[in-house]
Amino acid sequence: MGVILMLMTIGGLIVAAIMLTVALIKKKSWLAKFTLGGVVIWFAFYAAMLFGFSIFSTERTLPMFEAKSFCGFYLDCHMHAAVYGVRPATTIGTQNAKGVFRMVKVRVFTDARRATLGLLTVDAHIVDAAGNQYLRDMSAESQLPPQPEFEKRLAPGEYFDKEIVFDLPPDVVAPRLDIREGYEIDHVIESLLVGDEDSIFHKRTLLDINEPVGAVCIQSTKEQNDNKENQKQDQQK
């Protein structure tokens, strides 16, 4: 709906510009007043929709293994990311934690059937219960084995795992992973999209980084196919 309203707004502004031009050329003040009045009413309606959807939105925290979706072109939501494990540590290589390291394993996968896709300029950080944000510890991450980039392109059904590191206080409450992707121009556009997660004042969808009880692992299409193939080989043996 947000994209449709945005397109309607752009189209309406083009029509309004044409009508104002005609009003000036023909010297019809009533047409100019009518057009400007329509523009004001539409923008008041759009602002009410934009802030209304954001104010009444609710923050969501997805449990481990449950994926967050990312929508390319604001429509096709084929890229996904989920937390698949967390490892605590006080030391990584030669790096000592100020608090406690949390090594968060993130799985990125696609369910597209044809296109090769990837995330764009990913920002991943931790948000706690008080709203404090914690950035990745890139120095500690560099001590881990080589990791794929978040922006790695994936063919249909593919996935990759990536460990990212955060140095969190030992007493941190309800730490959750917030993943955001897109260029700055994308964020500017999305800030004005009704109902979009990145719209003004809209609540975020976060990923829990605490080990669940009795969680069920969600596998990508490629992983499911690999497991089926392995089972067939075992049966043949």
N, C-alpha and C positions, 0 to 999 in steps of 0.2 A: 504493500500500500504506500509506503514511503516514497518509493521510486515513482509510482504513478502520480502521486501528488506533486512531486518535484517536476516531473515532465509537464504536468498540467500548468504549473506555475510558470515554467519557462515559455511554454506555448502561449499562455495568457498574456505574458509580458510582450511577446512579439506582436500579438494581435492589438494590444493596447497601444504599442508604439505606432503601428500603422494607423489606428483610429485617431490618435493625437495629431499625427502628421496631416491627415485629411481634415481634421477640425481646424488646424492652423491655416491650411491652404484655402479652405472654403470659408474661413472666419465664422465657424459655427461654435459659439461658446457653450451651448447646451451639450454638444457632443463631447467637448473636452471635459466639462464637469461630470457628465455621465461616465466617461472612461476613467477619470481619476477616482471617482467615487467607487466604481467597481474594483479598481486596484486596491484601494484602502480596505474595503470590505474583505476581499480575498486574503490579503496579508494578515488581517486580524484573525480570520478563520484559521489560516495556516499556523500562525503563532500559537493560537489556542490548542490546536492539535499537537504541535511539536512539544510544547511544555506540558500539556496534559498527559500525553503518553509517557513522557520522561518522569514526571512527578509521581505517577501512579505505578511505575515499573517497580519490580522487586529484584533484589540481588539473589542470584542463584549460585549454589556451590555444588558442583558435580562430583560424585564420589570417584574414587580411583577406578580406572578402566572405562569410565563413561566419557565419551568424547565430546569435545566442543567443536562446532562446525564453523567454518569460515566461508563466506560467500563471495565468489568472484563476480565482478560486474553487478554486485548487489542482488543477484538472482540465483545463480547456480552454486549451491552450497556443497561442493564435492570434496573440499579439503577439511581434514579433521585432525585434532590433537587430543591426546589423553595422557594422564599420568599412569605409568605402569610399574612404579616402584620408587622407594625412597631409602637411601642409606645414610645413616648418621656417621660422623667421624670427627675427631678432634685434630687430625693431621692428614694432609694429602700431599704426598711427596715431601718436599721441604717446607711446605706451607702450614703454619699453625693457625688454628681458628681463634678468633677473639672470643667467640661464643661456642657454637657447635655448627659444623658444616652439615648441610643437608644436600646430598647428591640426588637430584630428582631426575628420574628416567622418564623422558617424554617420548611417546610414540606418535609420529606424524604419518598419516596415511590418506589415500584417496579412494573414493568409490566411483570415480568417473569411468565410463565405459570406452571412451575413445581418446579424449584429449590428454596430453601430458601437462600436468599442472604443478604449481609450487606456491608456497607462501611467499609473501613480499615483506622485506625489511622488518623482521620479527622483533618485538619488544616483549621480553618475558621477565617479570619481577614478582616478588612475594608481597602480599597484603595481609596484615594481621587484623585481629578483631578491633583494634583501636584505629585502624585506617593507616597505620604506618607502612611505608613501602621500603623494600629491601632489594637492591639491585644484585645482579649476578656477580660473583667473585671471579672475574676473568683470570686473575693470577692463579687461583687454585684450580680453575678449569684447565689451564694450560698444562697442569701436572698429570691430567688424566690421559688415557690412550686417545689417539686421534678420533675426533668426533665429526660426523657430517654437519654441514651448515643447515640451519633451519630453512634456508631458502632453496635447498636441493630440489630439483625437478623430479617428479614421479610419474612413471607411466601408469596406465590403468591397473588398479589392484595392487600397486606397490606400496611399501612402507619403509620407514627407517626409525631406529631408536637413537636418541641423543641424551646424554647425561649433562645436566647443567648444575652448577654449584652455587649455594647461598650460604653466607656466614650469618647465622641467626642467633639472637640472644637465647640463652638456655631456658628462660622463662617466657618465651614468646607464646602468645595465645592465639589459637586458631589460624595458623599460617596457611594461606592458599595461594595458588599460582594464578597469576593473571597474564594471559597471552594475548597480545594485540599485534595485528599485522597490517601492512599497507604503507604507501608513501604519504607524505605530509598533505599533498593535495587531496588524497583519499579521505584523510581525517577531516579536512575542512569541509568537503562535500557531505560526509557522513554526519558531521555535527549538525547539519540542517535537514537530515532525513528523518521523517516522522517514524518513530518506533525502532530506529536503528540503535544497536548497543552503544555506538560511539556518538549518538546525538547528545545534545546539551542536557546535562543533569540525569541522563539515563543510567540506571544501575547496571553493574557488570555481571557477567557469567564467569565464575572462578572455578579452579580445579583444586580439589582437596589433596593435600600431600601427607595425610595421616593414614597409616595402614588400616584398611577396612577389615571387618570380621566377616568371613564367609563370602568374600567377593568372588565374582565370576569374571573371568578374563574374556574380553571381546576381541576377536581376532579379525585381522583384515582379510580381504578376499584372497590375496596371494598366499597368506599364511594358511588359510583353510585349505586351499588347493594343495599346498605342499604337504600338509598333514595327511590328506586323503591319499596322495600319491605314496607317501611313506607306509601307510597302512596296507595299501595294495601290494607293495613290495614285500612286506613282512608276511602277508598271507601266502604269497607265491613261494616264499622260502619254506 
